[in-house]
Amino acid sequence: MQTLRINALALCLMILAAATVARGQCIETFKLARSDGQRGDSFSAAVAVSGNRATVGAPYATGSLPRSGLAQLYDTETGELLWTFTTDDPNTRGFGAALAMQGNLVIIGAVNDEGSGPVSIFDTDTGVELSRFYSSLGQQAGLFGCSVAVSGDLAVIGASDAERCFVFDISNPEEPVELATFAPAVRAYQFGASVAVSGTTVVVSHNAWFDKRAFVFDISDPEHPLERATLHLTSDRPESWRHGYGTPVGIDGDLAIVGTYNDEYADTRGSTASLFDTKTGQQVGTLRPPQEFEYDLFGVSVCLSGTVAAVGSVDFSGRQMPRVFLYDVSHPADPIPIGQLAPGEFDWWGNFAWTVAIADSSAIVGDPWDVGNEPESGAAYLYDLTRCDFCPADFNRDGELDTRDVLDFLNAWTAGDPEADFNYDGDLDTRDVLAFLNAWTAGC
């Protein structure tokens, strides 16, 4: 009889609930913008975070030379600007176009319109440039530094015009040593446009309109990189739908994420982010936006940190506010939406979520065209991932709070599923039902 009364109450609530409630947002802690920023600086075209520090690149800002580029280091807990990194090389342009952080080091790539590099390593404690280096191919390594990644003592640098990547030993960051250069067996246009590394596994993408692939390399013997697998991107759309401006990648452990976004405005559901097992090269999961959202460019930026995946989503048509979606990918075949990052104050002419990085409890999201100090000068947003409302009443974790959550909870409770122990007291009883219904009624 008790169960019947509870189900009757749930049914009444279902009838009264006509609308769904979106999952809560994570808390934005700071908006970062240069006080002297200018239109076209592209501040936040690259972002990186490590511990309680974040770096933001502005590759077209005036650093030590006009439009040579710069990068700035911030304290994620206070929003304080700690250091501004610049280059005094008169031939360098696009400094700050690529970033990677680890410990007290930040690696900064520069993208010259013509020629190669350089790449610089700075000490984030002192702000001192420790080294500046090029590839052994010199000017033949076109766009050396367009992408950078670091793991342990190894740094991987992309040179997309040369369609190659380079491995450097940075155990002594004052004297990086080039160990090897590598490329896939089959030519990939602008190979090296995006790189990510975890341990001794590297994921590299390329830019191509209709041929979307990413590549896995093993650098356990860093002097002899081994091509392990090709990640073939699948989609519900025909090949002609799967083209875009590039293919962002991320990796943590044996799991890789690849953005397969679409630049066709008419398509609202074709863009995805794909999860791969780097040992086998097999696709093991697909990330999509919640059903109530429609984006032109879901997957324009991606990253992985532990079991959390972040996917940036931009909508040029103005249907939706851009945002970053967070997923629990502990079980890649069944990813769970767990939160969203959205700006507190949004410039509809900007492209929030164009870049994203997460580490531990911090996240940083870039909008290179945001109204910072000047229109289209750029801004970055910091988030505390410990202050996210993950909405426990969204029982089926589909990103919506609706009557299906009530049905799923009651079915689990009736079946004795431990997940229905909503108040975490170790017992399945009516107190769990009351706690769930109270949370569901309160909304997210």
VEXKOL-932639 format. One line per field, with one value per residue (C-alpha): chain; x, y, z. Coordinates in Angstrom, 3 decimals. Example, Ala and Ser with C-alpha at 12.3 -4.5 7.8 and 13.67 -1.06 7.14 Angstrom:
BEGIN
chain <- (A:A) .
east <- (12.300:13.670) .
north <- (-4.500:-1.060) .
up <- (7.800:7.140) .
//
This chain:
BEGIN
chain <- (A:A:A:A:A:A:A:A:A:A:A:A:A:A:A:A:A:A:A:A:A:A:A:A:A:A:A:A:A:A:A:A:A:A:A:A:A:A:A:A:A:A:A:A:A:A:A:A:A:A:A:A:A:A:A:A:A:A:A:A:A:A:A:A:A:A:A:A:A:A:A:A:A:A:A:A:A:A:A:A:A:A:A:A:A:A:A:A:A:A:A:A:A:A:A:A:A:A:A:A:A:A:A:A:A:A:A:A:A:A:A:A:A:A:A:A:A:A:A:A:A:A:A:A:A:A:A:A:A:A:A:A:A:A:A:A:A:A:A:A:A:A:A:A:A:A:A:A:A:A:A:A:A:A:A:A:A:A:A:A:A:A:A:A:A:A:A:A:A:A:A:A:A:A:A:A:A:A:A:A:A:A:A:A:A:A:A:A:A:A:A:A:A:A:A:A:A:A:A:A:A:A:A:A:A:A:A:A:A:A:A:A:A:A:A:A:A:A:A:A:A:A:A:A:A:A:A:A:A:A:A:A:A:A:A:A:A:A:A:A:A:A:A:A:A:A:A:A:A:A:A:A:A:A:A:A:A:A:A:A:A:A:A:A:A:A:A:A:A:A:A:A:A:A:A:A:A:A:A:A:A:A:A:A:A:A:A:A:A:A:A:A:A:A:A:A:A:A:A:A:A:A:A:A:A:A:A:A:A:A:A:A:A:A:A:A:A:A:A:A:A:A:A:A:A:A:A:A:A:A:A:A:A:A:A:A:A:A:A:A:A:A:A:A:A:A:A:A:A:A:A:A:A:A:A:A:A:A:A:A:A:A:A:A:A:A:A:A:A:A:A:A:A:A:A:A:A:A:A:A:A:A:A:A:A:A:A:A:A:A:A:A:A:A:A:A:A:A:A:A:A:A:A:A:A:A:A:A:A:A:A:A:A:A:A:A:A:A:A:A:A:A:A:A:A:A:A:A:A:A:A:A:A:A:A:A:A:A:A:A:A:A:A:A) .
east <- (0.000:2.879:4.379:1.046:0.677:4.216:3.628:0.361:2.196:4.809:2.134:0.493:3.830:4.360:1.046:1.799:5.312:4.913:8.421:11.905:14.676:18.192:21.145:22.906:26.049:29.535:30.581:32.588:35.229:36.984:36.829:40.322:41.006:43.986:43.525:45.347:43.914:43.255:40.947:42.407:44.737:43.076:43.584:42.715:43.365:45.298:44.771:46.408:46.056:48.146:47.581:46.524:47.968:46.606:48.236:46.432:47.952:47.354:49.273:48.459:48.865:51.715:54.336:57.922:57.300:54.146:51.816:54.539:52.244:52.391:51.124:50.003:50.090:47.284:46.566:43.357:42.394:42.648:42.538:45.772:48.088:51.462:53.640:53.529:55.684:57.007:59.749:62.470:63.081:62.403:61.459:58.829:55.120:52.201:53.935:51.343:49.462:50.041:50.482:51.240:51.833:53.368:54.539:56.385:56.963:54.970:55.815:54.832:54.658:54.831:53.254:55.159:53.409:56.571:59.135:59.471:59.025:60.564:59.226:60.066:60.036:59.377:59.612:56.215:57.749:60.209:58.804:62.232:62.629:64.672:65.190:64.207:64.587:63.908:63.726:66.679:64.894:65.123:62.893:61.777:59.744:56.967:54.701:56.919:55.247:51.664:50.807:52.626:52.087:54.077:54.153:56.982:60.348:58.986:57.537:55.848:55.816:53.690:54.770:51.672:53.105:55.895:53.333:55.573:55.877:59.026:59.906:62.145:63.730:63.100:64.457:66.796:64.420:67.347:68.726:65.958:67.268:65.521:65.148:63.112:60.688:57.744:54.865:52.240:52.967:50.216:50.325:47.905:47.363:48.711:49.549:50.489:47.776:46.795:48.790:48.200:50.395:49.927:52.853:54.420:51.296:50.775:47.607:47.992:45.376:45.453:43.318:41.318:37.889:36.612:39.212:38.919:41.518:43.751:46.870:48.311:52.075:54.060:57.130:58.225:61.427:61.428:64.199:62.113:58.417:56.104:52.801:50.333:46.892:44.765:41.598:38.893:36.109:32.577:29.391:25.687:26.153:27.619:31.226:30.260:28.918:32.069:34.264:35.422:38.369:40.436:40.330:41.081:42.412:43.024:44.303:44.557:45.944:44.648:41.601:41.657:39.045:38.716:36.391:34.503:32.635:30.731:30.826:27.571:25.128:22.142:23.223:22.295:22.917:25.843:28.699:30.110:33.180:34.518:36.274:38.941:40.970:44.508:45.761:43.350:42.431:38.760:36.079:34.581:32.169:30.464:29.653:26.697:25.048:21.896:18.778:17.567:20.748:21.590:25.072:26.869:30.235:29.854:33.403:35.259:37.490:38.055:40.165:40.430:41.487:41.131:37.588:36.221:35.862:35.177:33.645:33.371:30.282:29.848:26.746:27.261:23.552:22.661:20.251:22.179:24.652:28.054:29.136:31.379:29.754:31.361:30.998:31.969:33.712:34.563:32.600:33.276:30.459:27.994:29.211:27.266:26.683:27.767:27.856:28.236:30.522:28.859:29.869:28.191:28.318:28.329:29.173:27.008:29.609:32.249:33.025:33.094:34.348:36.721:39.447:39.243:41.597:40.898:43.180:42.237:39.546:40.182:38.929:39.674:37.638:38.710:36.829:39.390:36.753:35.121:34.769:37.615:39.128:38.159:35.707:37.121:40.193:39.405:38.794:39.182:36.964:38.069:35.869:36.063:34.952:34.314:31.471:29.281:25.642:25.458:21.764:21.376:17.632:18.475:18.404:18.874:21.621:20.299:20.835:17.145:14.987:11.652:9.118:11.359:13.683:10.790:9.865:13.473:14.040:10.875:11.716:15.210:13.830:11.249:13.923:16.201:18.907:21.552:21.660:18.197:19.703:19.231:20.127:23.195:22.275:22.790:19.068:16.465:13.299:10.634:13.052:14.962:11.749:10.900:14.458:14.373:10.937:11.976:15.098:13.124:10.457:13.103:14.630:18.230) .
north <- (0.000:2.348:1.759:2.475:5.778:6.799:5.918:7.853:10.903:10.557:10.331:13.516:15.279:14.014:15.408:18.799:19.002:20.342:21.706:20.307:21.957:22.215:20.979:23.606:25.433:25.370:28.558:31.099:32.516:35.107:36.678:37.475:40.229:42.444:46.009:47.258:44.685:45.698:44.468:41.396:40.362:36.911:36.758:33.146:31.651:29.158:28.286:25.902:25.162:23.298:23.327:26.811:28.566:29.173:30.593:32.513:33.151:36.262:35.507:38.785:41.166:43.648:42.145:43.333:44.032:45.070:42.094:39.653:38.006:37.322:34.994:35.785:33.665:33.964:32.629:30.590:31.146:34.950:35.876:37.833:38.389:36.904:37.204:38.370:36.318:37.878:37.244:39.627:37.700:40.237:37.441:35.863:36.370:34.542:33.962:32.388:30.472:27.158:26.383:23.441:23.459:21.029:21.770:25.087:25.061:26.512:25.737:28.436:27.978:30.702:30.483:32.544:33.311:32.168:29.741:27.891:28.431:29.049:27.314:28.730:27.294:29.637:29.126:30.042:30.741:33.360:34.380:33.718:32.254:29.087:28.166:28.920:26.242:25.276:21.962:20.378:20.977:24.730:26.683:23.461:22.686:25.057:26.145:24.404:25.312:25.468:22.843:21.755:19.094:17.841:14.764:14.051:14.740:14.660:17.499:16.984:19.854:19.974:21.527:21.320:22.895:20.326:17.647:16.366:16.232:16.420:14.822:16.743:15.713:18.581:16.904:19.894:22.654:24.998:22.684:20.784:17.973:16.883:13.100:12.307:13.502:11.464:11.412:8.810:6.216:7.681:11.414:13.454:17.057:19.436:16.578:18.087:20.734:19.435:17.203:15.663:13.364:11.218:9.180:7.802:7.853:10.699:11.559:13.799:15.213:16.959:19.439:18.058:18.824:15.334:13.002:13.143:11.022:11.131:9.087:7.336:7.055:5.211:7.156:4.760:4.678:8.426:8.174:5.737:6.717:3.919:4.505:2.412:3.137:5.342:6.659:6.643:9.013:7.758:9.774:9.394:11.736:10.912:11.880:15.233:16.354:15.606:18.532:21.482:23.714:21.160:18.220:18.959:16.073:15.220:12.226:10.907:7.426:5.047:7.143:9.738:12.278:13.713:16.537:15.855:19.091:20.267:23.710:23.397:25.790:23.818:20.753:20.771:17.207:15.950:17.232:14.895:14.174:10.633:8.541:6.008:3.292:4.222:0.654:-0.807:2.240:1.357:3.957:3.226:6.091:9.132:12.418:14.489:17.604:17.147:16.924:20.443:21.973:22.447:23.556:24.123:23.355:20.860:19.580:22.687:22.188:19.104:17.933:15.080:15.160:11.932:10.699:14.104:15.102:18.681:19.525:23.097:24.047:27.136:28.140:30.726:30.906:32.335:29.569:28.756:30.419:28.743:26.604:23.735:20.434:18.187:14.395:11.585:9.096:6.462:4.142:5.546:3.587:5.232:8.808:10.803:14.581:16.138:19.884:22.901:25.913:29.077:32.746:34.992:37.869:36.791:38.740:37.268:38.340:36.262:32.556:31.364:27.733:28.088:26.796:24.851:23.251:21.449:20.108:18.861:21.241:24.127:24.875:27.721:28.554:30.936:33.326:35.007:37.377:38.421:42.071:42.258:45.725:46.385:44.693:41.390:41.637:38.368:37.094:33.911:32.512:30.564:27.978:26.057:22.510:21.786:24.309:22.686:21.781:18.246:17.924:14.553:14.539:14.056:10.349:9.090:11.679:12.801:16.485:17.175:17.085:15.607:12.887:10.190:10.713:9.981:6.789:5.613:6.320:4.500:1.518:1.369:1.757:-0.985:-3.296:-2.701:-1.008:0.463:3.584:4.436:4.952:8.667:9.835:7.552:6.052:2.453:1.600:1.568:2.912:5.583:8.242:7.821:8.376:11.492:12.832:12.238:13.812:16.843:17.281:16.740:19.255:21.833:21.599:22.172) .
up <- (0.000:0.832:-2.606:-4.286:-2.431:-3.411:-7.061:-6.998:-5.662:-8.366:-11.049:-9.756:-9.897:-13.436:-14.576:-13.023:-14.473:-17.988:-18.495:-18.088:-16.124:-17.543:-15.557:-13.434:-14.442:-12.986:-11.227:-13.206:-10.873:-13.051:-16.479:-17.764:-20.286:-21.048:-19.831:-22.929:-25.313:-28.899:-31.629:-33.287:-30.426:-30.291:-26.539:-25.527:-28.970:-26.841:-23.169:-20.705:-16.996:-14.429:-10.690:-9.605:-12.651:-16.128:-19.243:-21.976:-25.399:-27.522:-30.740:-32.492:-29.576:-29.400:-27.130:-27.282:-30.977:-32.872:-33.323:-32.290:-29.749:-26.036:-23.319:-19.784:-16.636:-14.056:-10.587:-10.928:-7.285:-7.317:-11.004:-10.478:-13.438:-12.477:-15.588:-19.171:-21.527:-24.736:-27.260:-28.410:-31.634:-34.434:-36.828:-34.586:-35.116:-33.563:-30.224:-27.906:-30.610:-28.803:-25.104:-22.829:-19.076:-16.626:-13.109:-13.135:-16.894:-19.758:-23.377:-25.855:-29.605:-32.237:-35.675:-38.197:-41.463:-43.170:-41.844:-38.583:-34.851:-32.456:-29.339:-25.912:-22.386:-19.452:-15.701:-14.228:-10.799:-12.026:-15.414:-16.959:-20.444:-19.942:-23.578:-27.150:-29.770:-33.380:-35.176:-36.930:-40.243:-39.795:-42.147:-43.819:-40.694:-41.679:-38.800:-36.251:-32.961:-34.252:-31.611:-28.453:-25.796:-22.816:-20.592:-18.180:-19.787:-23.335:-25.390:-28.752:-31.237:-34.376:-37.678:-39.842:-43.000:-42.923:-41.982:-39.214:-35.437:-33.322:-29.986:-27.574:-24.300:-21.859:-18.727:-18.709:-19.830:-20.402:-23.087:-24.927:-27.117:-30.298:-30.258:-33.349:-35.972:-37.223:-39.688:-40.660:-43.321:-45.507:-46.105:-44.001:-45.026:-42.361:-40.022:-36.665:-36.558:-33.113:-30.743:-27.330:-25.260:-22.161:-20.914:-24.077:-26.245:-28.711:-30.613:-33.660:-36.002:-39.329:-41.264:-44.160:-45.534:-46.210:-44.720:-40.953:-39.202:-36.177:-35.538:-32.497:-32.024:-29.374:-28.205:-25.455:-27.493:-28.175:-30.753:-32.811:-32.665:-33.764:-35.540:-33.565:-35.011:-37.211:-35.621:-38.270:-37.359:-37.790:-38.026:-38.627:-41.577:-44.986:-45.649:-47.143:-43.782:-41.856:-42.672:-40.672:-39.934:-38.049:-35.702:-32.033:-29.938:-26.294:-24.346:-20.808:-20.222:-22.887:-23.760:-26.529:-27.556:-31.053:-32.051:-35.281:-35.574:-38.617:-40.183:-42.137:-40.488:-41.737:-39.800:-36.125:-34.988:-37.078:-34.915:-32.287:-30.224:-30.418:-27.767:-28.749:-27.082:-28.116:-27.642:-30.184:-32.250:-31.812:-31.206:-27.791:-27.289:-28.781:-27.090:-28.262:-26.857:-24.769:-26.897:-26.164:-27.625:-31.290:-32.317:-35.594:-34.035:-31.204:-30.689:-31.856:-28.787:-26.633:-23.722:-21.235:-17.599:-15.661:-16.219:-17.245:-20.889:-21.965:-25.344:-26.613:-28.616:-30.771:-32.709:-35.447:-36.252:-32.837:-31.813:-28.642:-26.317:-26.787:-23.880:-22.818:-21.885:-19.275:-19.295:-16.970:-19.271:-16.659:-18.940:-22.434:-24.059:-21.674:-21.070:-18.485:-18.801:-15.511:-16.059:-18.297:-18.509:-19.763:-19.508:-16.968:-19.448:-23.058:-26.192:-28.949:-31.481:-29.748:-29.852:-26.270:-26.070:-29.023:-26.687:-23.426:-20.921:-17.652:-14.932:-11.491:-10.199:-12.610:-16.096:-18.476:-21.567:-24.311:-26.568:-28.851:-30.262:-27.003:-26.046:-23.562:-23.360:-26.983:-29.376:-30.647:-28.415:-26.623:-23.101:-21.065:-18.309:-15.236:-13.486:-10.236:-11.034:-7.360:-7.523:-10.150:-9.679:-11.049:-10.161:-8.371:-9.125:-12.821:-12.067:-15.626:-16.265:-19.619:-18.867:-18.201:-15.090:-16.114:-15.378:-16.811:-13.841:-11.464:-13.296:-13.481:-9.795:-8.700:-10.890:-9.390:-5.860:-6.396:-7.839:-4.846:-6.916:-4.528:-6.725:-5.379:-1.900:-2.489:1.024:1.192:4.573:3.443:3.499:0.747:2.311:1.963:3.172:-0.111:-2.061:-0.084:-0.471:-4.223:-4.702:-2.656:-4.799:-8.004:-6.982:-6.018:-9.498:-10.548) .
//
